[in-house]
């Protein structure tokens, strides 16, 4: 089936317009009905140009929805409420990265999405706490620890991250080597810190 580049026309002489009584070629597609389980491309109605224009002028996507369903569908976050399997914290199967494996150095995504403090602000607060220097606060960020961490938690977190990023645990793949280096450097700095003495 050949699609016209500019008009959405699918030139196929074997299909007639589905409007009752019309004998024109059905070269334009329109959404099917919800009663047929249509929720996106799949089931199409095929119409001539005149009737597809008529159909589009009167088409109501919200037809048959309750007020609550319409409100939810109009939400800017509509469609973002469910996680794709690869972006769940437990994702990462079949070589796909987990959401937690992505770096967001400017906290551009997580701070806005979750309404949490930015990385720079957390580091500044840790440094102002007095227990940690600026470098130690940055090292805590690398390890994903807060100011309430103790020596046992530091060791557990370090062990967990080394296992996650080590090439031996990733089938010999060295793609996390830089991250592993950062984790080791952060741990070496923090284990000598007075805060964890």
C-alpha positions as YAML, in Angstrom:
chain: A
units: angstrom
residues:
- id: 1
  name: UNK
  ca: [0.00, 0.00, 0.00]
- id: 2
  name: UNK
  ca: [1.50, 3.30, -1.09]
- id: 3
  name: UNK
  ca: [1.01, 6.35, 1.14]
- id: 4
  name: UNK
  ca: [0.89, 9.80, -0.37]
- id: 5
  name: UNK
  ca: [3.56, 11.95, 1.18]
- id: 6
  name: UNK
  ca: [1.55, 15.13, 1.72]
- id: 7
  name: UNK
  ca: [-2.09, 14.23, 2.20]
- id: 8
  name: UNK
  ca: [-2.22, 11.10, 4.34]
- id: 9
  name: UNK
  ca: [-3.69, 9.34, 1.34]
- id: 10
  name: UNK
  ca: [-3.19, 5.59, 1.01]
- id: 11
  name: UNK
  ca: [-3.72, 4.84, -2.65]
- id: 12
  name: UNK
  ca: [-5.29, 1.42, -2.87]
- id: 13
  name: UNK
  ca: [-8.04, 0.87, -5.39]
- id: 14
  name: UNK
  ca: [-9.42, -2.20, -3.64]
- id: 15
  name: UNK
  ca: [-10.99, -0.33, -0.71]
- id: 16
  name: UNK
  ca: [-14.25, 1.69, -0.86]
- id: 17
  name: UNK
  ca: [-15.29, 4.53, 1.44]
- id: 18
  name: UNK
  ca: [-17.09, 3.15, 4.50]
- id: 19
  name: UNK
  ca: [-19.68, 5.94, 4.52]
- id: 20
  name: UNK
  ca: [-22.97, 4.26, 3.57]
- id: 21
  name: UNK
  ca: [-23.91, 4.99, -0.01]
- id: 22
  name: UNK
  ca: [-20.51, 6.38, -1.04]
- id: 23
  name: UNK
  ca: [-18.80, 4.71, -4.02]
- id: 24
  name: UNK
  ca: [-15.49, 6.67, -3.81]
- id: 25
  name: UNK
  ca: [-12.17, 4.99, -2.98]
- id: 26
  name: UNK
  ca: [-11.42, 4.71, 0.76]
- id: 27
  name: UNK
  ca: [-7.96, 6.25, 0.70]
- id: 28
  name: UNK
  ca: [-7.96, 8.05, 4.06]
- id: 29
  name: UNK
  ca: [-8.06, 6.42, 7.44]
- id: 30
  name: UNK
  ca: [-9.95, 7.54, 10.51]
- id: 31
  name: UNK
  ca: [-10.00, 6.05, 14.03]
- id: 32
  name: UNK
  ca: [-12.26, 3.10, 14.68]
- id: 33
  name: UNK
  ca: [-14.85, 3.09, 17.43]
- id: 34
  name: UNK
  ca: [-14.12, 2.49, 21.10]
- id: 35
  name: UNK
  ca: [-16.72, -0.26, 21.10]
- id: 36
  name: UNK
  ca: [-14.26, -2.27, 19.00]
- id: 37
  name: UNK
  ca: [-11.53, -1.78, 21.60]
- id: 38
  name: UNK
  ca: [-9.76, 0.93, 19.58]
- id: 39
  name: UNK
  ca: [-7.23, 2.92, 21.59]
- id: 40
  name: UNK
  ca: [-4.68, 3.94, 19.02]
- id: 41
  name: UNK
  ca: [-3.55, 2.72, 15.62]
- id: 42
  name: UNK
  ca: [-4.88, -0.67, 14.69]
- id: 43
  name: UNK
  ca: [-8.56, -0.69, 13.69]
- id: 44
  name: UNK
  ca: [-9.23, 1.96, 11.04]
- id: 45
  name: UNK
  ca: [-12.20, 3.24, 9.13]
- id: 46
  name: UNK
  ca: [-11.36, 3.95, 5.49]
- id: 47
  name: UNK
  ca: [-13.03, 6.93, 3.83]
- id: 48
  name: UNK
  ca: [-12.81, 9.20, 0.84]
- id: 49
  name: UNK
  ca: [-11.43, 12.73, 1.30]
- id: 50
  name: UNK
  ca: [-14.84, 14.39, 1.62]
- id: 51
  name: UNK
  ca: [-16.10, 11.95, 4.26]
- id: 52
  name: UNK
  ca: [-12.88, 11.80, 6.29]
- id: 53
  name: UNK
  ca: [-13.00, 15.61, 6.55]
- id: 54
  name: UNK
  ca: [-16.62, 15.36, 7.70]
- id: 55
  name: UNK
  ca: [-15.68, 12.65, 10.18]
- id: 56
  name: UNK
  ca: [-12.73, 14.66, 11.57]
- id: 57
  name: UNK
  ca: [-14.89, 17.78, 12.02]
- id: 58
  name: UNK
  ca: [-17.25, 15.85, 14.29]
- id: 59
  name: UNK
  ca: [-14.81, 13.50, 16.00]
- id: 60
  name: UNK
  ca: [-14.82, 13.62, 19.81]
- id: 61
  name: UNK
  ca: [-11.99, 11.64, 21.42]
- id: 62
  name: UNK
  ca: [-13.64, 12.04, 24.85]
- id: 63
  name: UNK
  ca: [-16.96, 10.59, 23.78]
- id: 64
  name: UNK
  ca: [-18.17, 7.99, 26.25]
- id: 65
  name: UNK
  ca: [-15.73, 9.04, 29.02]
- id: 66
  name: UNK
  ca: [-16.81, 10.13, 32.49]
- id: 67
  name: UNK
  ca: [-15.82, 13.59, 33.78]
- id: 68
  name: UNK
  ca: [-13.06, 12.00, 35.89]
- id: 69
  name: UNK
  ca: [-11.65, 10.10, 32.90]
- id: 70
  name: UNK
  ca: [-11.67, 13.27, 30.77]
- id: 71
  name: UNK
  ca: [-9.90, 15.22, 33.53]
- id: 72
  name: UNK
  ca: [-7.26, 12.47, 33.89]
- id: 73
  name: UNK
  ca: [-6.73, 12.30, 30.10]
- id: 74
  name: UNK
  ca: [-6.20, 16.08, 29.93]
- id: 75
  name: UNK
  ca: [-3.61, 16.07, 32.69]
- id: 76
  name: UNK
  ca: [-0.09, 17.05, 31.56]
- id: 77
  name: UNK
  ca: [1.17, 13.89, 33.28]
- id: 78
  name: UNK
  ca: [-1.28, 11.65, 31.45]
- id: 79
  name: UNK
  ca: [0.58, 8.58, 30.27]
- id: 80
  name: UNK
  ca: [3.54, 9.18, 32.60]
- id: 81
  name: UNK
  ca: [2.03, 7.52, 35.66]
- id: 82
  name: UNK
  ca: [3.23, 4.06, 34.77]
- id: 83
  name: UNK
  ca: [6.87, 3.04, 34.60]
- id: 84
  name: UNK
  ca: [8.38, 1.17, 31.73]
- id: 85
  name: UNK
  ca: [9.95, -2.05, 33.04]
- id: 86
  name: UNK
  ca: [13.47, -0.90, 32.16]
- id: 87
  name: UNK
  ca: [13.05, 2.30, 34.18]
- id: 88
  name: UNK
  ca: [11.90, 0.68, 37.40]
- id: 89
  name: UNK
  ca: [14.51, 0.65, 40.16]
- id: 90
  name: UNK
  ca: [14.59, -3.14, 39.77]
- id: 91
  name: UNK
  ca: [14.80, -2.95, 35.96]
- id: 92
  name: UNK
  ca: [17.89, -3.56, 33.90]
- id: 93
  name: UNK
  ca: [17.18, -6.97, 32.48]
- id: 94
  name: UNK
  ca: [18.58, -8.17, 29.18]
- id: 95
  name: UNK
  ca: [21.38, -5.61, 29.14]
- id: 96
  name: UNK
  ca: [19.05, -2.62, 29.46]
- id: 97
  name: UNK
  ca: [20.16, -0.01, 32.00]
- id: 98
  name: UNK
  ca: [18.13, 0.73, 35.09]
- id: 99
  name: UNK
  ca: [16.82, 4.22, 35.74]
- id: 100
  name: UNK
  ca: [19.16, 4.37, 38.75]
- id: 101
  name: UNK
  ca: [22.14, 3.79, 36.43]
- id: 102
  name: UNK
  ca: [21.65, 7.10, 34.62]
- id: 103
  name: UNK
  ca: [23.65, 10.08, 35.81]
- id: 104
  name: UNK
  ca: [21.83, 13.34, 36.35]
- id: 105
  name: UNK
  ca: [24.71, 15.57, 37.49]
- id: 106
  name: UNK
  ca: [22.64, 18.75, 37.47]
- id: 107
  name: UNK
  ca: [19.65, 17.03, 39.05]
- id: 108
  name: UNK
  ca: [17.61, 18.38, 36.16]
- id: 109
  name: UNK
  ca: [15.22, 15.44, 36.09]
- id: 110
  name: UNK
  ca: [14.84, 14.06, 39.59]
- id: 111
  name: UNK
  ca: [14.57, 17.31, 41.52]
- id: 112
  name: UNK
  ca: [11.78, 18.61, 39.30]
- id: 113
  name: UNK
  ca: [10.00, 15.29, 38.95]
- id: 114
  name: UNK
  ca: [10.10, 14.48, 42.64]
- id: 115
  name: UNK
  ca: [10.09, 17.98, 44.09]
- id: 116
  name: UNK
  ca: [13.26, 17.20, 46.05]
- id: 117
  name: UNK
  ca: [16.31, 19.29, 46.79]
- id: 118
  name: UNK
  ca: [18.90, 19.63, 44.08]
- id: 119
  name: UNK
  ca: [22.23, 17.85, 44.34]
- id: 120
  name: UNK
  ca: [24.12, 21.13, 44.82]
- id: 121
  name: UNK
  ca: [21.76, 22.18, 47.61]
- id: 122
  name: UNK
  ca: [22.10, 18.83, 49.41]
- id: 123
  name: UNK
  ca: [25.90, 19.04, 49.16]
- id: 124
  name: UNK
  ca: [25.85, 22.59, 50.54]
- id: 125
  name: UNK
  ca: [23.64, 21.52, 53.45]
- id: 126
  name: UNK
  ca: [25.95, 18.59, 54.24]
- id: 127
  name: UNK
  ca: [28.97, 20.89, 54.19]
- id: 128
  name: UNK
  ca: [27.20, 23.42, 56.41]
- id: 129
  name: UNK
  ca: [26.36, 20.64, 58.87]
- id: 130
  name: UNK
  ca: [29.96, 20.91, 60.06]
- id: 131
  name: UNK
  ca: [30.67, 17.17, 60.08]
- id: 132
  name: UNK
  ca: [31.70, 17.06, 56.44]
- id: 133
  name: UNK
  ca: [33.93, 19.11, 54.15]
- id: 134
  name: UNK
  ca: [32.67, 20.07, 50.70]
- id: 135
  name: UNK
  ca: [34.65, 17.17, 49.16]
- id: 136
  name: UNK
  ca: [33.19, 14.73, 51.69]
- id: 137
  name: UNK
  ca: [29.68, 16.01, 50.96]
- id: 138
  name: UNK
  ca: [30.28, 15.38, 47.26]
- id: 139
  name: UNK
  ca: [31.60, 11.89, 48.06]
- id: 140
  name: UNK
  ca: [28.42, 11.17, 50.06]
- id: 141
  name: UNK
  ca: [26.41, 12.23, 46.99]
- id: 142
  name: UNK
  ca: [28.39, 9.85, 44.78]
- id: 143
  name: UNK
  ca: [27.53, 7.01, 47.14]
- id: 144
  name: UNK
  ca: [23.93, 8.16, 47.51]
- id: 145
  name: UNK
  ca: [24.21, 8.66, 51.27]
- id: 146
  name: UNK
  ca: [22.88, 11.42, 53.48]
- id: 147
  name: UNK
  ca: [24.38, 13.17, 56.50]
- id: 148
  name: UNK
  ca: [22.85, 10.60, 58.84]
- id: 149
  name: UNK
  ca: [24.99, 7.75, 57.47]
- id: 150
  name: UNK
  ca: [27.24, 5.86, 59.87]
- id: 151
  name: UNK
  ca: [30.35, 3.74, 59.24]
- id: 152
  name: UNK
  ca: [28.37, 0.49, 58.86]
- id: 153
  name: UNK
  ca: [25.99, 2.09, 56.34]
- id: 154
  name: UNK
  ca: [28.98, 3.51, 54.45]
- id: 155
  name: UNK
  ca: [30.54, 0.05, 54.13]
- id: 156
  name: UNK
  ca: [27.27, -1.59, 53.08]
- id: 157
  name: UNK
  ca: [26.61, 1.04, 50.43]
- id: 158
  name: UNK
  ca: [30.17, 0.84, 49.09]
- id: 159
  name: UNK
  ca: [29.95, -2.94, 48.85]
- id: 160
  name: UNK
  ca: [26.58, -2.73, 47.09]
- id: 161
  name: UNK
  ca: [27.83, -0.21, 44.49]
- id: 162
  name: UNK
  ca: [31.07, -2.09, 43.81]
- id: 163
  name: UNK
  ca: [29.04, -5.24, 43.13]
- id: 164
  name: UNK
  ca: [26.69, -3.30, 40.85]
- id: 165
  name: UNK
  ca: [29.36, -1.58, 38.75]
- id: 166
  name: UNK
  ca: [32.20, -4.11, 38.69]
- id: 167
  name: UNK
  ca: [32.87, -5.60, 35.22]
- id: 168
  name: UNK
  ca: [32.79, -9.13, 36.65]
- id: 169
  name: UNK
  ca: [29.16, -8.57, 37.63]
- id: 170
  name: UNK
  ca: [28.32, -7.11, 34.21]
- id: 171
  name: UNK
  ca: [29.59, -9.91, 32.00]
- id: 172
  name: UNK
  ca: [32.99, -8.28, 31.53]
- id: 173
  name: UNK
  ca: [31.42, -5.07, 30.21]
- id: 174
  name: UNK
  ca: [33.46, -2.08, 31.33]
- id: 175
  name: UNK
  ca: [30.79, 0.55, 30.63]
- id: 176
  name: UNK
  ca: [30.44, 1.38, 34.33]
- id: 177
  name: UNK
  ca: [34.20, 1.67, 34.90]
- id: 178
  name: UNK
  ca: [34.14, 5.47, 35.38]
- id: 179
  name: UNK
  ca: [31.30, 5.22, 37.84]
- id: 180
  name: UNK
  ca: [33.10, 2.44, 39.73]
- id: 181
  name: UNK
  ca: [36.22, 4.62, 39.94]
- id: 182
  name: UNK
  ca: [34.15, 7.48, 41.39]
- id: 183
  name: UNK
  ca: [32.63, 5.12, 43.96]
- id: 184
  name: UNK
  ca: [36.05, 3.79, 45.04]
- id: 185
  name: UNK
  ca: [37.50, 7.31, 45.31]
- id: 186
  name: UNK
  ca: [34.50, 8.51, 47.32]
- id: 187
  name: UNK
  ca: [34.76, 5.58, 49.70]
- id: 188
  name: UNK
  ca: [38.53, 6.05, 50.18]
- id: 189
  name: UNK
  ca: [37.93, 9.69, 51.10]
- id: 190
  name: UNK
  ca: [35.04, 8.99, 53.46]
- id: 191
  name: UNK
  ca: [36.53, 6.01, 55.30]
- id: 192
  name: UNK
  ca: [39.34, 8.32, 56.50]
- id: 193
  name: UNK
  ca: [36.91, 11.08, 57.47]
- id: 194
  name: UNK
  ca: [36.66, 12.17, 61.10]
- id: 195
  name: UNK
  ca: [32.87, 11.95, 60.75]
- id: 196
  name: UNK
  ca: [33.13, 8.15, 60.42]
- id: 197
  name: UNK
  ca: [35.85, 7.61, 63.05]
...
